[in-house]
Amino acid sequence: MNQDKMHLVNKIFNNETIRTVWDKESEKYYISVVDIVGVVSESDNPRNYWKVLKYRLKQEGNESVTNCNQLKLKASDGKYYNTDVVDIEGMFRIIESIPSKNAEPIKKWLAKLGSERIDEIFDPSLAAQRSIDLYRAKGYEEKWITKRMQSIQDRKKLTDVWKENGITESKEFAILTNEIYKTWSGMTAKQYKEYKGLRKEALRDNMDNIEVSLTDISEEVTKRLAKKTKPKGLKENIKVAHAGGQIAKNTRDEIESLLGESVITNQNKLNYQYIDEKEKIENKK
């Protein structure tokens, strides 16, 4: 794990110092509970406040306590101490449990998000528009956004075919996706993201045009082959996914032969940069 500041978390807490840790394995952020409690409760002794709150939540069977882990985080004295941490969901659960005026703006924000998601259930077009607005806010061009929205639909068609062929578990979808990526790029989706310096960001959002085209080819061929040959179960579908990825690999080889350079770039769309500390963070779960 690597300890750093997650911009969004600090922004939520008005740029207060909130220690966060990125776990590469689970691809999750973990946040210091004491830091959260200290900012939200305004307690003179946040550690004691959390101790009391933790006991009460445990008695109530609150899952945020059950899912609470301990990691060694860097303190103000430069040393590392075992500290309770939770993921993003756990963070909000704890905030909701603290009666404080500082928690009210965040609670209102969460309520607004919940209301918006319910509205989107009644009118799915709102969710699509929200995605478009978010891409615009991040600086993506209109032409790119249009293609991206179409690619989301194309990906859904592929997963629908996989479902028809007996693929039901999320880990199986991940295995098939990785088979496609490994075949044409030489990397799993996770390795590809790390190569580009990404964390929670979507891989496809950070590909250049050729990378996107090769991904489209591999998935489209896989979809058509799977629809035609109707492979059953994971093992047979892996073979088809490999075949789809191989077509993209052949195309990649031809392009690179002409260009004389790799078409896979470690650049990402919006120049994300994460600065990780060199110190090793020991996992004490």
Secondary structure as UniProt FT lines:
FT   STRAND          2..4
FT   HELIX           7..12
FT   TURN            13..15
FT   STRAND          20..23
FT   TURN            24..27
FT   STRAND          28..32
FT   HELIX           33..41
FT   HELIX           46..60
FT   HELIX           63..66
FT   STRAND          69..74
FT   TURN            76..77
FT   STRAND          80..86
FT   HELIX           88..96
FT   TURN            101..103
FT   HELIX           104..122
FT   HELIX           125..137
FT   TURN            138..139
FT   HELIX           142..164
FT   TURN            165..166
FT   HELIX           170..185
FT   HELIX           189..195
FT   TURN            196..197
FT   HELIX           204..206
FT   HELIX           209..229
FT   HELIX           233..259
FT   TURN            269..270
//
